[in-house]
């Protein structure tokens, strides 16, 4: 049944099988290194040294050392942070101004107001 999937091309199936095979080989190698009882003798303990993971961590730590602000970064920061704050502030101010105008014209009775002084 698994050999006859109709929605997968033979090339995609072969790629998926190769990927699964690579994953299995890497998993077995990791488990072999992790459970090696003689690793404690060389001082590494049960930790497995992975150079790719170390490069990733180093890149994440030193990201801000190499960051260069550009126009696209500034524009996206303004669009994501400053514009929504001003839009929300404008919405609140216009809503309060409309409510204040209704209060001053006497359209809303004092007992019906949301915020009262007494």
Buried (B, 14 or more C-beta within 10 A) or exposed (E): EEEEEEEEEEEEEEEEEEEEEEEEEEEEEEEEBEEBEEBEEEEEEEEBEEEEEEEEEEEEEEEEEEEEEEEEEEEEEEEEEEEEEEEEEEEEEEEEEEBEEEEEEEEEEEEEEEEEEE
